[in-house]
């Protein structure tokens, strides 16, 4: 859920901070006030292409930042994959667009890239704007939307696909050209012998590096250890001797004043601790072998291990893992025919398992598509569109179509004019129509799911100019659908219509003013009295009348 959006030096915005809440967040304002600018700024945080044209005149850079509340493991997994630390239950995004053309991206105050923003975007927000969608309505998104309606579980088909691919890859590796294989066998044999001859042990290099440091500095270490031992224990004026003398003095004091007995215990404890440290130093010094020969042996061994790491892995554990892989490959070559026989049997089983899972998934998608398309068409036509709608599930179970999500493809087809052929909604529908179709789709999917929680529920839905070309009953229907959708999701919507604005859980007014000869856009959250005034303005225009105020009050009551 989008908790906060901060925009600085962006277009006509000087500095704006908007704190959003759950439910339906509506933004209104007069034409040209800058309503869509906020949506454009959010789009940049979701990975949209940036331009220096957006930087406010006179500023060196534009800065957009946002705070999202999180649920689930999807976002933390993406952060971990990209070497970024996750915050507890939140993510903070910041993007800077500099006048010189270079920009910067930060995720949880750590440097990141636009590519990371694009990875995160599907799990944070989806924007349905007039002219484009930040999260394009591409094949994976179309399929995911149908799966959300069907409540499908992709784990079984994904795991069976992975198993099938792994077995097929091993078979292909064993069946490669005989000459290539013989060359590979010679190389693998040489590499394995080289590793086995060196016989590296896990963590051995780290232990040797530590020993090398001691051997290379043996004289200095011995002097320090003996010196510390003498100061603590051996010398006449050692710390232990001084403490023993002090203890005797305090013991005399305690005969006259009992309060010194507890101090006597403290001194005794300190003396014992110091003697223990001294003994440890003495034993450590006696164990140091200041042998130049041993130092040379350690350096030679480290050089040999370093050669292995340069050739076969970054760490000795990587080298050892590589040697195990070589043994497996050589064993497979030696027992090629027998292994291939077993692998082909395993491949047949893996193919059958995949097809069982994928066909079951496909049947569920077909059934859901037939039900959903009727519901969506009715929803669309409630939104002032005379449209025919169809969900087309295509694809065959031939292997070239196999994927971790099954073998289906999904297209959402529409015709908005009677007699015209159907086509993909992303190509046929206009900007306002596309927003309304997406609203109908989302509302239908949520209704079919019964408001159940899912990772998709955590995304914020943004609709820009969803009311283009509608009014009256259709506007009321749009408002009701937005309100229903906002029961399970956070929804942000820009609207020009009072019928839609009256359904808001939180109502924000975007205003444009002039100060010091500069145009400036501001955003503020309206209280109930201000909402009444704003809805009245939307009803009557610039001049708010008593009649429009009463009408606004009735509208707000009816929508609450």
C-alpha positions, 0 to 999 in steps of 0.5 A, a space after each residue: 500500500 502506498 503510504 506517502 508520496 513526496 514530490 520536489 521540483 517536478 513540473 509545476 510542483 515545488 514541494 508536495 507531500 501526500 499521505 495516502 490511506 487504505 480504501 478509495 483515495 480520490 484526487 480532484 481539482 480544476 482542469 490544469 491544476 496538475 492532477 496527472 502530474 502526481 500520477 506521472 511522478 509515481 510512474 517514474 518511481 515504478 521505472 518509467 523513462 525519465 526526461 529532464 523536461 520535468 525538472 521545475 524551472 530554476 531547479 537543479 534536479 527533481 526528486 520523487 520518493 514514496 513509502 510503501 507498506 508491504 506484506 508477503 515475501 515477494 519484495 524482500 526476495 527481489 531486494 535480496 536478489 539485488 543485494 539490497 537490505 529490506 526494511 521491516 514491513 516497508 520499502 522506501 523508493 527515491 528517484 532523482 532526475 538531474 538537469 545534466 541528464 544523469 539520474 540516481 535511484 535509491 531503494 531503502 536509502 541504498 543506491 539502486 537502478 531503474 531496472 530494480 524499480 521495474 522489478 519491484 513495480 508489479 508488486 507495488 502498484 499498477 497504473 492505468 493512465 489515459 494513454 499508457 499503462 505503467 505495467 503493460 498489459 503484456 502476456 504474463 500480466 494477462 495470464 496472471 489476471 485470469 489465474 487470479 480470478 481462477 485462484 490457480 496454484 502454479 506450484 505443481 506445474 512450475 516444479 514439474 516443468 523445472 524437473 523436466 528441464 533438468 532431466 532434458 538438459 542432462 540427456 542433451 549433455 550426455 548425447 552431445 557429439 562424440 569427438 566433443 565429448 572425448 575432448 571434454 573427457 580429457 579436459 575433465 580428467 586433467 582438471 580432476 587430477 590437478 585438484 585431487 593432487 593438491 587435495 584442498 580442504 575446506 577453509 584451509 586457505 584461511 587457516 594458512 593465511 592466519 598461520 602465515 601472518 604469525 610466522 612472518 611476524 614471529 619475532 615481534 609476536 614473541 616479544 609482545 607475548 613475553 613482554 605482556 606475560 612479564 608485565 602481568 605475571 613474571 616480573 617483580 612489579 607485575 600486575 599480579 604481584 601488585 594486586 597481591 600486595 594491594 590485597 594484603 593491605 586491604 585485608 588489614 583494612 578489613 580487620 578494622 572496617 568490614 566494608 572492605 571485605 567485598 573489595 578484597 573479593 574483587 581484588 582476588 578475582 582480578 588477580 586470578 583473571 590476570 594470572 589466567 591471561 598471563 598463563 595463556 600468553 606464556 603458552 601461546 609464545 611457547 607454541 610459536 614456531 619461528 621457522 623460516 622453513 615452515 613459512 616457506 611451506 605455508 607460502 608455497 601451499 597458499 600459492 598452490 591453492 590460489 592457482 586452484 581458485 583462479 581456475 576453478 572457483 572463487 573459494 576452496 568450497 567452490 573448487 571442491 564443488 567443481 571437483 564433485 561435478 567433474 566426478 559426476 560427469 566422468 561417471 556419467 560418461 563411463 556409464 553413459 548408456 545405463 545412465 541414459 536409459 534411466 534418464 529417458 525413463 525419468 524424462 517420460 515420467 517428468 513429461 507425464 507429470 507436467 502434462 497432468 498439471 498443465 492440462 488441469 491448469 488449462 481446464 480451470 483457465 478455460 472454465 474461468 474464462 467463460 464465466 469471467 467474460 460474461 461478468 466483465 461484459 456486464 460490468 463494462 456495459 454498466 460503465 457507459 460502454 456498449 461493448 462485447 467482451 471475450 477472453 480467449 485462452 489459446 495454446 497447445 500442449 506441444 513441448 515448444 509451448 511449455 513454460 513454468 506457468 503452463 502452455 496457455 496464452 490469454 487474450 482479452 478481446 473487445 469491440 466498442 462499436 456494434 458491427 466492428 470486429 473484436 480485437 485486443 483491448 490494449 489496441 482497440 480501447 481508447 485511454 478512458 475506455 481502457 481504464 474502465 475496462 481494467 476497472 471492470 476486470 479488476 472488480 470482476 476478479 475481486 468479486 469472483 475471488 470473494 475478497 480473499 487475500 493474495 499477493 495481488 491484493 497488496 498492490 495499489 491500483 491507480 486510475 487516471 481520468 477513468 471518467 472520460 466521456 461518461 456521466 449520470 448513471 454510468 458515473 455512479 456505477 464507476 464510483 460504486 465499482 471503485 468503492 467495492 474494489 477499495 474494500 480489498 485494495 488501496 485505490 487511487 483515482 483522479 476524477 472530474 465527476 462529483 458522482 465519483 468523488 462522493 464515494 471517496 474514503 479520503 478526498 484530496 484537492 489539487 490546487 494551482 496558485 501563483 506566488 512570487 511570479 511563479 505557478 505552484 501546485 499544492 495538495 491537501 486532504 479535505 475534511 467533511 465540510 471542505 468535501 461538501 464545498 468541493 463536490 458542490 464546485 464540481 456540480 456547479 462550476 466556479 460559482 458554488 450555489 446554495 442548491 449545489 451545496 445541498 445537492 452535494 450534501 445529499 450525494 455524499 450521504 447517499 454514497 457513504 
